[in-house]
Amino acid sequence: MTQPPQPTPTNTPRQDISELVRNQLQRLLEIQNFQGAKALLAPVQPVDIADAIAGLPDPLQAIAFRLLSKDESIEVYEYLDSDIQQSLLAEFRQQDFLDIVNQMSPDDRVQLFEELPAKVVRRLLQQLSPEEREATAMLLGYRPGTAGRRMTPEYVGLREDMTVAEALDRIRSNAQDVETIYTLYVTNRDRRLQGILSLRELVVAQPEERIGDLMTRDVVFVQTDTDQEEVAQLLQRYDFLAIPVVDSEQRLVGIVTVDDVLDILEQETTEDIYKLGGLEASEDSYFRSSLFKIARQRVTWLLVLLLTNTGTTAVIRSQEEVLEKVVALAAFIPLLIDTGGNVGAQSSTVVIRGLSTEASQMQRISRIVGREGVTGTLLGTMLGVIVTLWAYVMQRDWGVAFSVGVSLFMISILASVAGASLPLLFRSLKLDPALMSAPFITTAVDVLGVLIYLLTARWILGI
Amino acid sequence: MTQPPQPTPTNTPRQDISELVRNQLQRLLEIQNFQGAKALLAPVQPVDIADAIAGLPDPLQAIAFRLLSKDESIEVYEYLDSDIQQSLLAEFRQQDFLDIVNQMSPDDRVQLFEELPAKVVRRLLQQLSPEEREATAMLLGYRPGTAGRRMTPEYVGLREDMTVAEALDRIRSNAQDVETIYTLYVTNRDRRLQGILSLRELVVAQPEERIGDLMTRDVVFVQTDTDQEEVAQLLQRYDFLAIPVVDSEQRLVGIVTVDDVLDILEQETTEDIYKLGGLEASEDSYFRSSLFKIARQRVTWLLVLLLTNTGTTAVIRSQEEVLEKVVALAAFIPLLIDTGGNVGAQSSTVVIRGLSTEASQMQRISRIVGREGVTGTLLGTMLGVIVTLWAYVMQRDWGVAFSVGVSLFMISILASVAGASLPLLFRSLKLDPALMSAPFITTAVDVLGVLIYLLTARWILGI
């Protein structure tokens, strides 16, 4: 008698589970125990199977993939990274593979096609079934990063004059082919969107009620050229499971579902975080890019910053006689510019993050510069006092100590105001506020910071 | 004859729409045209109504809120910020308000209660209906930031021996009270989780089929004490609409739905980005915190960095005679340490982001340090050559120019290796890798960077 499997109380994190699966799978494949491998994978989620296959040595990947049932292999294939998708494509006999590609969701298929050479895409397109070919060609016609490119045309469409019972019948017969049956779209004869309805509303309604009486007519929708980040923000704001996409003539052409939005958000977060670190987000995976390419991408930003930094060198050279007279002043330059940079980084981080999450509240954002200025004054006072005392302990010279402390006070105010206002300025110039991130603020503040320091020292020490 | 409303082709961004609604609403309320205001709000989404109300002057907020129907007011109330929720609570007659609180989702109610004074929470709890009180008290018993605190106990529970028709009946009668009907949970008499089933699978099944034969027995679930970030990552990984939460005895106690996960991800992203900017994410809203509190929160990190930076001052002081002999060297200190900091920031950003998104691929991550070291060497070569030439142009002294260039080459390698390896080291010590973010890497690299520079100059210039 078999015991019904219970959810096992486990404290093993999921990533370790997929590591365990991978190790066992590799052992079973190496001793050619294919039945054992099949049994091992049976209860495993498709995304975990994809991870396990990705971790296998190359020659075993295709063998493991062949063990999967048809339905499973399509799901697993959709989760694989595009480099492994491509190498499996090369391993498989044409026909096996075509069946898989033909049955992928159109949106996942488009993501694969984006990575393949144009020649391969053209050949594959010709061999798809006519309707899949049409759907794929349509999506490929939209710009990457737009709603049109991320959507799937596979939704449930209803008509206003249907009854609830008729709608449920249509859902039943379409359920296998569509991305979601939980949000239903009502269109007219011209495919124009008339309203939406959730399966929840349908399930609780009486069988004879008319769809037109149940549906919501005020629909939040996006255009095919809407940026994917805006699509994600709308879906998040309204707690939708999917959002409809219409073309320039207001015809419903597809939907973007919440699972795609989660992927979009991860991608956009990486882009934002990279910009804050002075990096461009790359289309390519980190490990597949050559190091020369990575270095070339990074060096652009570094050179821009280096150029800005030449201002600092010029300022110091112009005030060189101050340092010649009191060389002890040089010892505090790194401390001052680093602290200024850190204060500026804090302010710009708050503003940049605020701009990307609370876009609807611009009236509040103008108050931020004032608040950051006051915060910078408070921070400058605290840090200035501490640094003055500490510099005196090190140097035993009140002149130098006050020069350092007073400069740090002024630099903190400058840094927090610049950190808060430069991203806002960029935003109002329709540029990306994230370009005014920590590395740039730091470098920009340094030029003025060094000038403030040396002029203050000149004044206090009477040079 | 009324024209059926069509989705209007609009290019107005949604945030401007809610701004328009707010302005019109305020005008209508000021002339006391309440019918007009109701008509204005009728087609507006609850979250947009909440935004419009939040933007009204205080005395009008309660008036606008009273215009809403009962059902609508509950939904709108759930979307309001907790400070406005609290001020409405004060304005309302006790009973009106209790009805709303009693009908909120337990998870949203707990989020409100977290912000209210303990005394008010105790009074409100006593006045809730017994079952809502029990649900709320249970959720409040879990630590903030865990699955237990974010879940809702309102799900559809089925039994293995039910037929599909019986299950659909149960769903119909529960649909109004539960958070989602799209994922269904099968439990036994002890409330232990036996399997899950989607409404999609149910809808396409035959009415007489047994639930036990249809359900999936391999369930991905979390414990009540699982961190909310892990909950979000699991739901995202498996493309679920909800994830079940079990207690220490494996009994199903609630579910976390995808709309909550979107909120969790936004909150966690803000935390990550703040750490990268040398900030602690605050529980309180930026605008409701006093500036003294904000300054106090920020100054801690700044002082830690300042303390690290005293190392730079000590290094320069110990090598002061080098600067005394060739004061021109001082002019390049900011450029060297800023560029080093920028190179280090790029590496640490890549590694920290990698650790938070690709946790399952630790085997790859160990390769990163090597790759970053090579990238740093390439960047150091490019930047070193450029800076040497540029320093010669400025200073007309090959000795100084080579000192700057050779130091920048070494500092770039040091910065990229430190930027990549310190977050990994922190991770392996079970500390948060994001603490080793740009501000800290910059400061740490500066101490060694200045030492490298002055020793290199001493050697090249023969001081």
Interface residues (C-beta under 8 A of the other chain):
Chain A: P4 P5 Q6 P7 P9 P13 R14 Q15 S18 E19 P43 V44 Q45 V47 D51 G55 L168 I171 R172 A175 Q176 I181 Y182 R192 L193 Q194 L199 R200 V203 V204 R217 D218 V219 V220 F221 E230 L234 L235 Q236 R237 Y238 D239 L241 V246 Q250 V258 D259 V261 L262 D263 L265 E266 T269 T270 D272 I273 Y274 L276 G277 G278 L279 Y286 F287 L291 F292 I294 A295 R298 V299 W301 L302 L303 L305 L306 N309 T310 T312 T313 A314 I316 R317 E320 L323 E324 V327 A328 A330 A331 F332 I333 P334 L335 I337 D338 T339 G341 N342 V343 A345 Q346 S348 T349 V350 I352 R353 G354 T357 A359 S360 M362 Q363 R364 R367 I368 R371 V374 T375 L378 L379 M382 L383 I386 V387 W390 M394 A438 P439 T442 T443 D446 V450
Chain B: P4 P5 Q6 P7 P9 P13 R14 Q15 S18 E19 P43 V44 Q45 V47 D51 G55 L168 I171 R172 A175 Q176 I181 Y182 R192 L193 Q194 L199 R200 V203 V204 R217 D218 V219 V220 F221 E230 L234 L235 Q236 R237 Y238 D239 L241 V246 S248 Q250 V258 D259 V261 L262 D263 L265 E266 T269 T270 D272 I273 Y274 L276 G277 G278 L279 Y286 F287 L291 F292 I294 A295 R298 V299 W301 L302 L303 L305 L306 N309 T310 T312 T313 A314 I316 R317 E320 L323 E324 V327 A328 A330 A331 F332 I333 P334 L335 I337 D338 T339 G341 N342 V343 A345 Q346 S348 T349 V350 I352 R353 G354 T357 A359 S360 M362 Q363 R364 R367 I368 R371 V374 T375 L378 L379 M382 L383 I386 V387 W390 M394 A438 P439 T442 T443 D446 V450
